[in-house]
Amino acid sequence: MEYGEYDARTGMYTGLPKQWQSLLGPPRSISRPRPIVDPSCITPVDVAELKTVIRGPNSRFNTPIPQHLDSP
């Protein structure tokens, strides 16, 4: 049973019941806008340090605490 179709050119669905259309909301832009500022250009921080994995005390891995979290 098919209720509607998606038009990739316009980014819109057609033939859907009104209830379904209200769930989807208004049509969005096809192309994603570029960011105004690239945060990696203005933030001199190593991203790997921000991705700390927290493990329980019984873990066989020893994850060091990054310096920016260790100092007061």
mmJSON file of the N, C-alpha and C atoms, coordinates in Angstrom:
{"data_MODEL":{"atom_site":{
"group_PDB":["ATOM","ATOM","ATOM","ATOM","ATOM","ATOM","ATOM","ATOM","ATOM","ATOM","ATOM","ATOM","ATOM","ATOM","ATOM","ATOM","ATOM","ATOM","ATOM","ATOM","ATOM","ATOM","ATOM","ATOM","ATOM","ATOM","ATOM","ATOM","ATOM","ATOM","ATOM","ATOM","ATOM","ATOM","ATOM","ATOM","ATOM","ATOM","ATOM","ATOM","ATOM","ATOM","ATOM","ATOM","ATOM","ATOM","ATOM","ATOM","ATOM","ATOM","ATOM","ATOM","ATOM","ATOM","ATOM","ATOM","ATOM","ATOM","ATOM","ATOM","ATOM","ATOM","ATOM","ATOM","ATOM","ATOM","ATOM","ATOM","ATOM","ATOM","ATOM","ATOM","ATOM","ATOM","ATOM","ATOM","ATOM","ATOM","ATOM","ATOM","ATOM","ATOM","ATOM","ATOM","ATOM","ATOM","ATOM","ATOM","ATOM","ATOM","ATOM","ATOM","ATOM","ATOM","ATOM","ATOM","ATOM","ATOM","ATOM","ATOM","ATOM","ATOM","ATOM","ATOM","ATOM","ATOM","ATOM","ATOM","ATOM","ATOM","ATOM","ATOM","ATOM","ATOM","ATOM","ATOM","ATOM","ATOM","ATOM","ATOM","ATOM","ATOM","ATOM","ATOM","ATOM","ATOM","ATOM","ATOM","ATOM","ATOM","ATOM","ATOM","ATOM","ATOM","ATOM","ATOM","ATOM","ATOM","ATOM","ATOM","ATOM","ATOM","ATOM","ATOM","ATOM","ATOM","ATOM","ATOM","ATOM","ATOM","ATOM","ATOM","ATOM","ATOM","ATOM","ATOM","ATOM","ATOM","ATOM","ATOM","ATOM","ATOM","ATOM","ATOM","ATOM","ATOM","ATOM","ATOM","ATOM","ATOM","ATOM","ATOM","ATOM","ATOM","ATOM","ATOM","ATOM","ATOM","ATOM","ATOM","ATOM","ATOM","ATOM","ATOM","ATOM","ATOM","ATOM","ATOM","ATOM","ATOM","ATOM","ATOM","ATOM","ATOM","ATOM","ATOM","ATOM","ATOM","ATOM","ATOM","ATOM","ATOM","ATOM","ATOM","ATOM","ATOM","ATOM","ATOM","ATOM","ATOM","ATOM","ATOM","ATOM","ATOM","ATOM","ATOM"],
"id":[1,2,3,4,5,6,7,8,9,10,11,12,13,14,15,16,17,18,19,20,21,22,23,24,25,26,27,28,29,30,31,32,33,34,35,36,37,38,39,40,41,42,43,44,45,46,47,48,49,50,51,52,53,54,55,56,57,58,59,60,61,62,63,64,65,66,67,68,69,70,71,72,73,74,75,76,77,78,79,80,81,82,83,84,85,86,87,88,89,90,91,92,93,94,95,96,97,98,99,100,101,102,103,104,105,106,107,108,109,110,111,112,113,114,115,116,117,118,119,120,121,122,123,124,125,126,127,128,129,130,131,132,133,134,135,136,137,138,139,140,141,142,143,144,145,146,147,148,149,150,151,152,153,154,155,156,157,158,159,160,161,162,163,164,165,166,167,168,169,170,171,172,173,174,175,176,177,178,179,180,181,182,183,184,185,186,187,188,189,190,191,192,193,194,195,196,197,198,199,200,201,202,203,204,205,206,207,208,209,210,211,212,213,214,215,216],
"type_symbol":["N","C","C","N","C","C","N","C","C","N","C","C","N","C","C","N","C","C","N","C","C","N","C","C","N","C","C","N","C","C","N","C","C","N","C","C","N","C","C","N","C","C","N","C","C","N","C","C","N","C","C","N","C","C","N","C","C","N","C","C","N","C","C","N","C","C","N","C","C","N","C","C","N","C","C","N","C","C","N","C","C","N","C","C","N","C","C","N","C","C","N","C","C","N","C","C","N","C","C","N","C","C","N","C","C","N","C","C","N","C","C","N","C","C","N","C","C","N","C","C","N","C","C","N","C","C","N","C","C","N","C","C","N","C","C","N","C","C","N","C","C","N","C","C","N","C","C","N","C","C","N","C","C","N","C","C","N","C","C","N","C","C","N","C","C","N","C","C","N","C","C","N","C","C","N","C","C","N","C","C","N","C","C","N","C","C","N","C","C","N","C","C","N","C","C","N","C","C","N","C","C","N","C","C","N","C","C","N","C","C","N","C","C","N","C","C"],
"label_atom_id":["N","CA","C","N","CA","C","N","CA","C","N","CA","C","N","CA","C","N","CA","C","N","CA","C","N","CA","C","N","CA","C","N","CA","C","N","CA","C","N","CA","C","N","CA","C","N","CA","C","N","CA","C","N","CA","C","N","CA","C","N","CA","C","N","CA","C","N","CA","C","N","CA","C","N","CA","C","N","CA","C","N","CA","C","N","CA","C","N","CA","C","N","CA","C","N","CA","C","N","CA","C","N","CA","C","N","CA","C","N","CA","C","N","CA","C","N","CA","C","N","CA","C","N","CA","C","N","CA","C","N","CA","C","N","CA","C","N","CA","C","N","CA","C","N","CA","C","N","CA","C","N","CA","C","N","CA","C","N","CA","C","N","CA","C","N","CA","C","N","CA","C","N","CA","C","N","CA","C","N","CA","C","N","CA","C","N","CA","C","N","CA","C","N","CA","C","N","CA","C","N","CA","C","N","CA","C","N","CA","C","N","CA","C","N","CA","C","N","CA","C","N","CA","C","N","CA","C","N","CA","C","N","CA","C","N","CA","C","N","CA","C","N","CA","C","N","CA","C","N","CA","C"],
"label_alt_id":[null,null,null,null,null,null,null,null,null,null,null,null,null,null,null,null,null,null,null,null,null,null,null,null,null,null,null,null,null,null,null,null,null,null,null,null,null,null,null,null,null,null,null,null,null,null,null,null,null,null,null,null,null,null,null,null,null,null,null,null,null,null,null,null,null,null,null,null,null,null,null,null,null,null,null,null,null,null,null,null,null,null,null,null,null,null,null,null,null,null,null,null,null,null,null,null,null,null,null,null,null,null,null,null,null,null,null,null,null,null,null,null,null,null,null,null,null,null,null,null,null,null,null,null,null,null,null,null,null,null,null,null,null,null,null,null,null,null,null,null,null,null,null,null,null,null,null,null,null,null,null,null,null,null,null,null,null,null,null,null,null,null,null,null,null,null,null,null,null,null,null,null,null,null,null,null,null,null,null,null,null,null,null,null,null,null,null,null,null,null,null,null,null,null,null,null,null,null,null,null,null,null,null,null,null,null,null,null,null,null,null,null,null,null,null,null],
"label_comp_id":["MET","MET","MET","GLU","GLU","GLU","TYR","TYR","TYR","GLY","GLY","GLY","GLU","GLU","GLU","TYR","TYR","TYR","ASP","ASP","ASP","ALA","ALA","ALA","ARG","ARG","ARG","THR","THR","THR","GLY","GLY","GLY","MET","MET","MET","TYR","TYR","TYR","THR","THR","THR","GLY","GLY","GLY","LEU","LEU","LEU","PRO","PRO","PRO","LYS","LYS","LYS","GLN","GLN","GLN","TRP","TRP","TRP","GLN","GLN","GLN","SER","SER","SER","LEU","LEU","LEU","LEU","LEU","LEU","GLY","GLY","GLY","PRO","PRO","PRO","PRO","PRO","PRO","ARG","ARG","ARG","SER","SER","SER","ILE","ILE","ILE","SER","SER","SER","ARG","ARG","ARG","PRO","PRO","PRO","ARG","ARG","ARG","PRO","PRO","PRO","ILE","ILE","ILE","VAL","VAL","VAL","ASP","ASP","ASP","PRO","PRO","PRO","SER","SER","SER","CYS","CYS","CYS","ILE","ILE","ILE","THR","THR","THR","PRO","PRO","PRO","VAL","VAL","VAL","ASP","ASP","ASP","VAL","VAL","VAL","ALA","ALA","ALA","GLU","GLU","GLU","LEU","LEU","LEU","LYS","LYS","LYS","THR","THR","THR","VAL","VAL","VAL","ILE","ILE","ILE","ARG","ARG","ARG","GLY","GLY","GLY","PRO","PRO","PRO","ASN","ASN","ASN","SER","SER","SER","ARG","ARG","ARG","PHE","PHE","PHE","ASN","ASN","ASN","THR","THR","THR","PRO","PRO","PRO","ILE","ILE","ILE","PRO","PRO","PRO","GLN","GLN","GLN","HIS","HIS","HIS","LEU","LEU","LEU","ASP","ASP","ASP","SER","SER","SER","PRO","PRO","PRO"],
"label_asym_id":["A","A","A","A","A","A","A","A","A","A","A","A","A","A","A","A","A","A","A","A","A","A","A","A","A","A","A","A","A","A","A","A","A","A","A","A","A","A","A","A","A","A","A","A","A","A","A","A","A","A","A","A","A","A","A","A","A","A","A","A","A","A","A","A","A","A","A","A","A","A","A","A","A","A","A","A","A","A","A","A","A","A","A","A","A","A","A","A","A","A","A","A","A","A","A","A","A","A","A","A","A","A","A","A","A","A","A","A","A","A","A","A","A","A","A","A","A","A","A","A","A","A","A","A","A","A","A","A","A","A","A","A","A","A","A","A","A","A","A","A","A","A","A","A","A","A","A","A","A","A","A","A","A","A","A","A","A","A","A","A","A","A","A","A","A","A","A","A","A","A","A","A","A","A","A","A","A","A","A","A","A","A","A","A","A","A","A","A","A","A","A","A","A","A","A","A","A","A","A","A","A","A","A","A","A","A","A","A","A","A","A","A","A","A","A","A"],
"label_entity_id":["1","1","1","1","1","1","1","1","1","1","1","1","1","1","1","1","1","1","1","1","1","1","1","1","1","1","1","1","1","1","1","1","1","1","1","1","1","1","1","1","1","1","1","1","1","1","1","1","1","1","1","1","1","1","1","1","1","1","1","1","1","1","1","1","1","1","1","1","1","1","1","1","1","1","1","1","1","1","1","1","1","1","1","1","1","1","1","1","1","1","1","1","1","1","1","1","1","1","1","1","1","1","1","1","1","1","1","1","1","1","1","1","1","1","1","1","1","1","1","1","1","1","1","1","1","1","1","1","1","1","1","1","1","1","1","1","1","1","1","1","1","1","1","1","1","1","1","1","1","1","1","1","1","1","1","1","1","1","1","1","1","1","1","1","1","1","1","1","1","1","1","1","1","1","1","1","1","1","1","1","1","1","1","1","1","1","1","1","1","1","1","1","1","1","1","1","1","1","1","1","1","1","1","1","1","1","1","1","1","1","1","1","1","1","1","1"],
"label_seq_id":[1,1,1,2,2,2,3,3,3,4,4,4,5,5,5,6,6,6,7,7,7,8,8,8,9,9,9,10,10,10,11,11,11,12,12,12,13,13,13,14,14,14,15,15,15,16,16,16,17,17,17,18,18,18,19,19,19,20,20,20,21,21,21,22,22,22,23,23,23,24,24,24,25,25,25,26,26,26,27,27,27,28,28,28,29,29,29,30,30,30,31,31,31,32,32,32,33,33,33,34,34,34,35,35,35,36,36,36,37,37,37,38,38,38,39,39,39,40,40,40,41,41,41,42,42,42,43,43,43,44,44,44,45,45,45,46,46,46,47,47,47,48,48,48,49,49,49,50,50,50,51,51,51,52,52,52,53,53,53,54,54,54,55,55,55,56,56,56,57,57,57,58,58,58,59,59,59,60,60,60,61,61,61,62,62,62,63,63,63,64,64,64,65,65,65,66,66,66,67,67,67,68,68,68,69,69,69,70,70,70,71,71,71,72,72,72],
"pdbx_PDB_ins_code":[null,null,null,null,null,null,null,null,null,null,null,null,null,null,null,null,null,null,null,null,null,null,null,null,null,null,null,null,null,null,null,null,null,null,null,null,null,null,null,null,null,null,null,null,null,null,null,null,null,null,null,null,null,null,null,null,null,null,null,null,null,null,null,null,null,null,null,null,null,null,null,null,null,null,null,null,null,null,null,null,null,null,null,null,null,null,null,null,null,null,null,null,null,null,null,null,null,null,null,null,null,null,null,null,null,null,null,null,null,null,null,null,null,null,null,null,null,null,null,null,null,null,null,null,null,null,null,null,null,null,null,null,null,null,null,null,null,null,null,null,null,null,null,null,null,null,null,null,null,null,null,null,null,null,null,null,null,null,null,null,null,null,null,null,null,null,null,null,null,null,null,null,null,null,null,null,null,null,null,null,null,null,null,null,null,null,null,null,null,null,null,null,null,null,null,null,null,null,null,null,null,null,null,null,null,null,null,null,null,null,null,null,null,null,null,null],
"Cartn_x":[0.853,0.0,0.899,0.75,1.59,0.728,1.172,0.388,0.922,2.198,2.74,4.066,4.597,5.881,6.763,8.059,9.035,9.686,9.694,10.34,11.688,12.77,14.119,14.508,13.941,14.272,13.739,12.508,11.913,12.063,12.339,12.46,11.124,10.057,8.72,8.064,7.152,6.332,4.991,4.436,3.123,2.227,0.928,-0.044,-0.166,0.373,0.281,-0.998,-1.556,-2.683,-2.264,-3.235,-2.932,-2.24,-2.613,-1.987,-0.495,-0.13,1.277,2.034,1.395,2.039,2.354,1.441,1.676,2.833,3.055,4.192,5.517,5.53,6.762,7.108,6.106,6.361,6.6,6.984,7.212,8.427,8.467,9.619,10.903,11.997,13.304,14.102,15.156,16.032,16.751,16.911,17.607,19.089,19.686,21.121,21.338,22.243,22.555,23.441,23.083,23.912,25.279,26.267,27.616,27.67,28.467,28.587,29.236,28.876,29.442,30.894,31.186,32.534,32.901,34.127,34.629,35.281,34.679,35.217,36.647,37.051,38.421,39.447,39.029,39.962,40.206,39.245,39.391,39.638,39.572,39.749,40.974,42.107,43.329,43.329,42.435,42.298,42.387,43.1,43.166,41.847,41.135,39.822,39.892,40.963,41.077,40.992,41.511,41.445,40.02,39.169,37.785,36.921,37.411,36.632,37.099,37.073,37.494,36.438,36.871,35.969,36.005,34.843,34.746,34.4,35.224,34.995,34.907,34.271,34.122,35.426,35.469,36.695,37.182,36.321,36.715,37.199,37.405,37.829,39.278,39.585,40.964,41.763,41.093,41.768,42.029,43.142,43.464,43.444,42.416,42.278,42.781,43.842,44.342,43.368,43.394,42.562,43.272,42.594,43.222,43.642,44.691,45.232,44.21,43.395,42.44,41.363,41.172,40.216,40.892,42.196,42.928,43.296,43.551,43.985,42.785,42.908,41.775,41.481],
"Cartn_y":[-1.173,0.0,1.237,2.069,3.25,4.495,5.396,6.591,7.838,7.887,9.106,8.867,9.946,9.876,11.015,10.812,11.844,12.338,13.643,14.253,14.792,14.119,14.522,15.876,16.236,17.52,18.691,18.576,19.661,19.447,18.195,17.901,17.817,17.537,17.501,16.143,15.807,14.609,15.016,14.156,14.417,13.218,13.474,12.402,11.817,12.474,11.958,12.449,11.666,12.159,13.4,14.265,15.514,15.256,14.185,13.87,13.595,12.905,12.594,13.851,14.703,15.952,16.815,16.83,17.647,17.095,15.774,15.192,15.568,15.671,16.013,17.486,18.328,19.757,20.388,21.662,22.354,21.79,21.932,21.42,22.136,21.391,21.948,22.2,22.942,23.23,21.956,21.765,20.593,20.655,21.813,21.94,22.435,21.818,22.207,23.449,24.479,25.691,25.448,26.162,26.048,26.783,26.301,26.994,28.362,29.29,30.634,30.617,29.868,29.798,28.336,27.979,26.635,26.664,26.027,26.101,25.591,24.661,24.151,25.218,26.257,27.339,28.295,28.419,29.392,28.742,27.424,26.726,25.83,26.262,25.446,24.313,23.364,22.261,20.95,20.009,18.689,17.974,17.606,17.0,15.66,14.919,13.608,13.723,14.797,14.972,15.204,15.716,15.985,14.732,13.68,12.454,11.408,11.749,10.84,9.757,8.525,7.416,7.133,7.162,6.905,5.435,4.732,3.31,3.082,2.001,1.662,1.2,1.041,0.659,-0.747,-1.6,-2.965,-3.102,-1.978,-2.012,-2.465,-3.217,-3.642,-2.571,-1.506,-0.41,0.722,1.389,2.529,3.773,4.579,5.781,6.978,7.643,8.809,9.978,10.825,12.021,13.108,13.729,14.8,15.958,16.655,17.739,18.828,19.167,20.255,19.888,18.591,18.176,17.917,17.695,17.346,18.576,19.699,20.886,21.713,22.421,23.217,24.442],
"Cartn_z":[0.0,0.0,0.0,-0.994,-1.125,-0.955,-0.061,0.215,-0.46,-0.727,-1.295,-1.968,-2.515,-3.201,-2.722,-2.859,-2.513,-3.791,-3.98,-5.142,-4.697,-5.083,-4.662,-5.241,-6.373,-6.992,-6.158,-5.662,-4.879,-3.38,-2.956,-1.531,-0.827,-1.576,-0.987,-1.2,-0.266,-0.396,-1.0,-1.842,-2.423,-2.185,-2.055,-1.919,-0.526,0.482,1.847,2.516,3.453,4.245,5.048,5.372,6.086,7.425,8.114,9.398,9.22,8.169,7.908,7.508,6.702,6.298,7.515,8.497,9.69,10.52,10.492,11.211,10.565,9.241,8.526,8.652,8.816,8.922,7.566,7.576,6.304,5.578,4.253,3.494,3.881,3.879,4.223,2.956,3.117,1.988,1.56,0.269,-0.264,0.091,-0.091,0.18,1.604,2.281,3.65,3.613,4.373,4.357,4.982,4.477,5.029,6.361,7.309,8.591,8.412,9.282,9.217,9.665,10.734,11.287,11.491,11.147,11.414,12.792,13.811,15.168,15.297,14.437,14.544,14.181,13.476,13.121,14.283,15.195,16.28,17.637,17.711,18.984,18.903,19.469,19.395,20.423,20.254,21.203,20.436,20.991,20.385,20.65,19.609,19.751,20.477,20.321,20.969,22.487,23.042,24.497,24.972,24.124,24.511,24.481,23.861,23.731,24.733,25.994,27.048,27.258,27.352,27.616,29.113,29.742,31.175,31.362,32.125,32.385,33.889,34.254,35.662,36.283,37.618,38.313,37.966,37.444,37.107,35.669,34.991,33.599,33.494,32.438,32.229,31.497,31.083,30.398,31.384,31.216,32.065,31.185,31.324,30.515,31.308,30.846,31.576,31.486,32.49,32.509,31.707,30.738,29.969,30.873,30.494,31.314,31.58,30.599,30.803,31.828,32.132,33.153,34.497,34.485,35.695,36.526,35.883,36.621,37.067,38.216,38.737,37.916],
"occupancy":[1.0,1.0,1.0,1.0,1.0,1.0,1.0,1.0,1.0,1.0,1.0,1.0,1.0,1.0,1.0,1.0,1.0,1.0,1.0,1.0,1.0,1.0,1.0,1.0,1.0,1.0,1.0,1.0,1.0,1.0,1.0,1.0,1.0,1.0,1.0,1.0,1.0,1.0,1.0,1.0,1.0,1.0,1.0,1.0,1.0,1.0,1.0,1.0,1.0,1.0,1.0,1.0,1.0,1.0,1.0,1.0,1.0,1.0,1.0,1.0,1.0,1.0,1.0,1.0,1.0,1.0,1.0,1.0,1.0,1.0,1.0,1.0,1.0,1.0,1.0,1.0,1.0,1.0,1.0,1.0,1.0,1.0,1.0,1.0,1.0,1.0,1.0,1.0,1.0,1.0,1.0,1.0,1.0,1.0,1.0,1.0,1.0,1.0,1.0,1.0,1.0,1.0,1.0,1.0,1.0,1.0,1.0,1.0,1.0,1.0,1.0,1.0,1.0,1.0,1.0,1.0,1.0,1.0,1.0,1.0,1.0,1.0,1.0,1.0,1.0,1.0,1.0,1.0,1.0,1.0,1.0,1.0,1.0,1.0,1.0,1.0,1.0,1.0,1.0,1.0,1.0,1.0,1.0,1.0,1.0,1.0,1.0,1.0,1.0,1.0,1.0,1.0,1.0,1.0,1.0,1.0,1.0,1.0,1.0,1.0,1.0,1.0,1.0,1.0,1.0,1.0,1.0,1.0,1.0,1.0,1.0,1.0,1.0,1.0,1.0,1.0,1.0,1.0,1.0,1.0,1.0,1.0,1.0,1.0,1.0,1.0,1.0,1.0,1.0,1.0,1.0,1.0,1.0,1.0,1.0,1.0,1.0,1.0,1.0,1.0,1.0,1.0,1.0,1.0,1.0,1.0,1.0,1.0,1.0,1.0,1.0,1.0,1.0,1.0,1.0,1.0],
"B_iso_or_equiv":[0.0,0.0,0.0,0.0,0.0,0.0,0.0,0.0,0.0,0.0,0.0,0.0,0.0,0.0,0.0,0.0,0.0,0.0,0.0,0.0,0.0,0.0,0.0,0.0,0.0,0.0,0.0,0.0,0.0,0.0,0.0,0.0,0.0,0.0,0.0,0.0,0.0,0.0,0.0,0.0,0.0,0.0,0.0,0.0,0.0,0.0,0.0,0.0,0.0,0.0,0.0,0.0,0.0,0.0,0.0,0.0,0.0,0.0,0.0,0.0,0.0,0.0,0.0,0.0,0.0,0.0,0.0,0.0,0.0,0.0,0.0,0.0,0.0,0.0,0.0,0.0,0.0,0.0,0.0,0.0,0.0,0.0,0.0,0.0,0.0,0.0,0.0,0.0,0.0,0.0,0.0,0.0,0.0,0.0,0.0,0.0,0.0,0.0,0.0,0.0,0.0,0.0,0.0,0.0,0.0,0.0,0.0,0.0,0.0,0.0,0.0,0.0,0.0,0.0,0.0,0.0,0.0,0.0,0.0,0.0,0.0,0.0,0.0,0.0,0.0,0.0,0.0,0.0,0.0,0.0,0.0,0.0,0.0,0.0,0.0,0.0,0.0,0.0,0.0,0.0,0.0,0.0,0.0,0.0,0.0,0.0,0.0,0.0,0.0,0.0,0.0,0.0,0.0,0.0,0.0,0.0,0.0,0.0,0.0,0.0,0.0,0.0,0.0,0.0,0.0,0.0,0.0,0.0,0.0,0.0,0.0,0.0,0.0,0.0,0.0,0.0,0.0,0.0,0.0,0.0,0.0,0.0,0.0,0.0,0.0,0.0,0.0,0.0,0.0,0.0,0.0,0.0,0.0,0.0,0.0,0.0,0.0,0.0,0.0,0.0,0.0,0.0,0.0,0.0,0.0,0.0,0.0,0.0,0.0,0.0,0.0,0.0,0.0,0.0,0.0,0.0],
"pdbx_formal_charge":[null,null,null,null,null,null,null,null,null,null,null,null,null,null,null,null,null,null,null,null,null,null,null,null,null,null,null,null,null,null,null,null,null,null,null,null,null,null,null,null,null,null,null,null,null,null,null,null,null,null,null,null,null,null,null,null,null,null,null,null,null,null,null,null,null,null,null,null,null,null,null,null,null,null,null,null,null,null,null,null,null,null,null,null,null,null,null,null,null,null,null,null,null,null,null,null,null,null,null,null,null,null,null,null,null,null,null,null,null,null,null,null,null,null,null,null,null,null,null,null,null,null,null,null,null,null,null,null,null,null,null,null,null,null,null,null,null,null,null,null,null,null,null,null,null,null,null,null,null,null,null,null,null,null,null,null,null,null,null,null,null,null,null,null,null,null,null,null,null,null,null,null,null,null,null,null,null,null,null,null,null,null,null,null,null,null,null,null,null,null,null,null,null,null,null,null,null,null,null,null,null,null,null,null,null,null,null,null,null,null,null,null,null,null,null,null],
"auth_seq_id":[1,1,1,2,2,2,3,3,3,4,4,4,5,5,5,6,6,6,7,7,7,8,8,8,9,9,9,10,10,10,11,11,11,12,12,12,13,13,13,14,14,14,15,15,15,16,16,16,17,17,17,18,18,18,19,19,19,20,20,20,21,21,21,22,22,22,23,23,23,24,24,24,25,25,25,26,26,26,27,27,27,28,28,28,29,29,29,30,30,30,31,31,31,32,32,32,33,33,33,34,34,34,35,35,35,36,36,36,37,37,37,38,38,38,39,39,39,40,40,40,41,41,41,42,42,42,43,43,43,44,44,44,45,45,45,46,46,46,47,47,47,48,48,48,49,49,49,50,50,50,51,51,51,52,52,52,53,53,53,54,54,54,55,55,55,56,56,56,57,57,57,58,58,58,59,59,59,60,60,60,61,61,61,62,62,62,63,63,63,64,64,64,65,65,65,66,66,66,67,67,67,68,68,68,69,69,69,70,70,70,71,71,71,72,72,72],
"auth_comp_id":["MET","MET","MET","GLU","GLU","GLU","TYR","TYR","TYR","GLY","GLY","GLY","GLU","GLU","GLU","TYR","TYR","TYR","ASP","ASP","ASP","ALA","ALA","ALA","ARG","ARG","ARG","THR","THR","THR","GLY","GLY","GLY","MET","MET","MET","TYR","TYR","TYR","THR","THR","THR","GLY","GLY","GLY","LEU","LEU","LEU","PRO","PRO","PRO","LYS","LYS","LYS","GLN","GLN","GLN","TRP","TRP","TRP","GLN","GLN","GLN","SER","SER","SER","LEU","LEU","LEU","LEU","LEU","LEU","GLY","GLY","GLY","PRO","PRO","PRO","PRO","PRO","PRO","ARG","ARG","ARG","SER","SER","SER","ILE","ILE","ILE","SER","SER","SER","ARG","ARG","ARG","PRO","PRO","PRO","ARG","ARG","ARG","PRO","PRO","PRO","ILE","ILE","ILE","VAL","VAL","VAL","ASP","ASP","ASP","PRO","PRO","PRO","SER","SER","SER","CYS","CYS","CYS","ILE","ILE","ILE","THR","THR","THR","PRO","PRO","PRO","VAL","VAL","VAL","ASP","ASP","ASP","VAL","VAL","VAL","ALA","ALA","ALA","GLU","GLU","GLU","LEU","LEU","LEU","LYS","LYS","LYS","THR","THR","THR","VAL","VAL","VAL","ILE","ILE","ILE","ARG","ARG","ARG","GLY","GLY","GLY","PRO","PRO","PRO","ASN","ASN","ASN","SER","SER","SER","ARG","ARG","ARG","PHE","PHE","PHE","ASN","ASN","ASN","THR","THR","THR","PRO","PRO","PRO","ILE","ILE","ILE","PRO","PRO","PRO","GLN","GLN","GLN","HIS","HIS","HIS","LEU","LEU","LEU","ASP","ASP","ASP","SER","SER","SER","PRO","PRO","PRO"],
"auth_asym_id":["A","A","A","A","A","A","A","A","A","A","A","A","A","A","A","A","A","A","A","A","A","A","A","A","A","A","A","A","A","A","A","A","A","A","A","A","A","A","A","A","A","A","A","A","A","A","A","A","A","A","A","A","A","A","A","A","A","A","A","A","A","A","A","A","A","A","A","A","A","A","A","A","A","A","A","A","A","A","A","A","A","A","A","A","A","A","A","A","A","A","A","A","A","A","A","A","A","A","A","A","A","A","A","A","A","A","A","A","A","A","A","A","A","A","A","A","A","A","A","A","A","A","A","A","A","A","A","A","A","A","A","A","A","A","A","A","A","A","A","A","A","A","A","A","A","A","A","A","A","A","A","A","A","A","A","A","A","A","A","A","A","A","A","A","A","A","A","A","A","A","A","A","A","A","A","A","A","A","A","A","A","A","A","A","A","A","A","A","A","A","A","A","A","A","A","A","A","A","A","A","A","A","A","A","A","A","A","A","A","A","A","A","A","A","A","A"],
"auth_atom_id":["N","CA","C","N","CA","C","N","CA","C","N","CA","C","N","CA","C","N","CA","C","N","CA","C","N","CA","C","N","CA","C","N","CA","C","N","CA","C","N","CA","C","N","CA","C","N","CA","C","N","CA","C","N","CA","C","N","CA","C","N","CA","C","N","CA","C","N","CA","C","N","CA","C","N","CA","C","N","CA","C","N","CA","C","N","CA","C","N","CA","C","N","CA","C","N","CA","C","N","CA","C","N","CA","C","N","CA","C","N","CA","C","N","CA","C","N","CA","C","N","CA","C","N","CA","C","N","CA","C","N","CA","C","N","CA","C","N","CA","C","N","CA","C","N","CA","C","N","CA","C","N","CA","C","N","CA","C","N","CA","C","N","CA","C","N","CA","C","N","CA","C","N","CA","C","N","CA","C","N","CA","C","N","CA","C","N","CA","C","N","CA","C","N","CA","C","N","CA","C","N","CA","C","N","CA","C","N","CA","C","N","CA","C","N","CA","C","N","CA","C","N","CA","C","N","CA","C","N","CA","C","N","CA","C","N","CA","C","N","CA","C","N","CA","C","N","CA","C","N","CA","C"],
"pdbx_PDB_model_num":[1,1,1,1,1,1,1,1,1,1,1,1,1,1,1,1,1,1,1,1,1,1,1,1,1,1,1,1,1,1,1,1,1,1,1,1,1,1,1,1,1,1,1,1,1,1,1,1,1,1,1,1,1,1,1,1,1,1,1,1,1,1,1,1,1,1,1,1,1,1,1,1,1,1,1,1,1,1,1,1,1,1,1,1,1,1,1,1,1,1,1,1,1,1,1,1,1,1,1,1,1,1,1,1,1,1,1,1,1,1,1,1,1,1,1,1,1,1,1,1,1,1,1,1,1,1,1,1,1,1,1,1,1,1,1,1,1,1,1,1,1,1,1,1,1,1,1,1,1,1,1,1,1,1,1,1,1,1,1,1,1,1,1,1,1,1,1,1,1,1,1,1,1,1,1,1,1,1,1,1,1,1,1,1,1,1,1,1,1,1,1,1,1,1,1,1,1,1,1,1,1,1,1,1,1,1,1,1,1,1,1,1,1,1,1,1]
}}}
